Amino acid sequence: MARGQLERNSGKTSESEQGLKLLLVDEDANDLDYYSEVLRYLGYEVQPVDSYDRAAAMLRHEQFDLVIVDQGSSNFEGRSVLSRAIEVDSQAPVLVLTRTVNPDCCLEALDAGAREYVQKPLTAAEVRELVGDYLKPAVTISRAGRGYPVAAGVLRGNADGASGDAWRKAS
């Protein structure tokens, strides 16, 4: 994807959002490359993985601020990554992407703890909005001209753990 197209279709994240670590899992090489490029351009540290088994194993040893996993076929191969991510850190948001919406997979993903079930393809702007709903920079307050950190790292989602509709239809 040309950098110029990314610049026209999306805005970069702020400097404070850089360094947030995302796990991106998709066995489709074209989707993995596209979404990795978009997320990196937006300033995120992306770990792309083309195997559900390898990604699930990685979650035992590495921590991520957000996990994005493709559903796979109607057999929902991404389930192993979703389950492992929730088991390791129930607060880390997991988003499930799919080319073909399957109501059974959608319900299973949401019941298992996925924050959203989203249909691909997504534009760069839609990726920025989706990821931005779950990854926020650390909040600081100012007293007498000095900043005091309120939260270290990132804030995930909103107070009730949900952000917007659980199932988005992307154009």
N, C-alpha and C positions, 0 to 999 in steps of 0.2 A: 504494500500500500504506500502510496506517495505521501511524504511528510506534509506536503501542501494541502492534500485532501484532509488529513487529520487536523491541521490547523484551522481549516475552514469549518469543519464539522463539530469541533469541540473546543472547550477552553481547558487550559492546563489546571491542575490542582495547585494549591498554594504551596509555598516552600515548607510549611509546617506539616503537610500531609505526606511529604516524601519520606521514604524509609518504611512505610507501612508494607508489611509482607503478605502477599497473596499467593495462594496455591491455586493453580488453574489446571484442571484435569479434563482432557478431551482426547479420544482416540482418533479423531479426524484431524489430520495434519494441517489442513488448510484453516480450519477453525482455530486450532491451537496457535498457529502462527499469527493469524489476524488478531485475536483477542489479546495475545501476549504483547503484540506491537502496540495496540491501542492502550492497554493498561500501563505499559512502560512509558509511553508518550505522556500519559496523564500523571506520571511521576511516581508510580508504585513500583516496588520491588516485586517482580513476578517470578515464581517458580513454575514453569510449564512442565507438565508430566503427561505422557501419552499412554499411560497404563493405569488402570484402576487399582490393580494389585500393588504396583509400586507406590502409588500415591497413598494408599491406605497404610503401607509400611512406613512411609516417610512421616506420617502423622504421629507415629510412636516416638520419634526422635526430634522433630522440629515443631515449633509453634508458629501459627499463622494468624494474622489479624482477620482474614477473610478467606473462605474456601469457595471456589466456583467450580462446579463439577457438571459435566454433561450427563444427561440421563443415560445415554447409550440407546440401545434398542428398547422395544416394549418389555424386554426382560429386566430393565432398569439396572444395568451393570454398575451405574454410579452409586447404587445403594451402599456398597461396601465402603466407599469414601465418606459418604454422608454419615453412616453409622459410626465409623472410626472417629471422624471429626467431632461429632456430638459427644462421644464417649470420652475423648481426650479433653475437650473444653466446651462445655455446653453453652457458654456465652459467646463463643466465636460464631459469627453468622456464616451459614452455608446457603449458597444459592444454587439451584439446579436449573441448568439450561437444557433446552431440547429443540430439535428441529420439528418433531412431530408430537403434538400434544396428545397425551394419553391420560384420560381422567383417572384411571386406577393408579398410574404412576404418580400423578399429581397429588392425589390424596395420600398415598403411601409416603411420598417425600415430605409433605407438610406434617403428617402425623409423626414422622420420625424426627422432626426438628428442623427441617429446611425452613428458612425465612421466606423464600420466594421460589416459585416455579415459573420460569420465563421462557417464552418461545423465541428462538433464533430465526432470522438473523437480527442482530442489534447494530445500530449505527454507533459511531464513536460517541456521539452526544448521549445516546441512550445508555451506553456503558458507563459514561461519566455520571449520569444521574442515578443509575441503579447502584453502582458501587458507592457513590457519595451518600446515598441514603443510609448506609451501614457503617461507613468509616468517617469519623469526624475528628478534626484535630483536637489536641488537648485544650481544655478550657482554662483560661486564666482570668483572675479578677484583679482590679487595680485598687489599691488603698494607699493614700498619701503618695501617689506617684510611683509606687512599687508594685510589681506583679507578684502575686502569690499563686502557685499552681493549685488548682482545685482537683484535677484528675491527671494522673500520669498516663502516658500512652495515648490511647484513643477511647472515645466513648462509642459504644456500639448500639445502634438503633435508638429508639426512644424508650421512655420509662417502662412501658409495658412489654418491651422486647419486639414489638411489631412496627413495621414502617410501611404504610400504604397497603395496597392490595397485595395479597399473597400470590396472586397469579396475574402477571402482566402480559398483555398481548402486544408484542413489538411489531412495528410495521416493516 
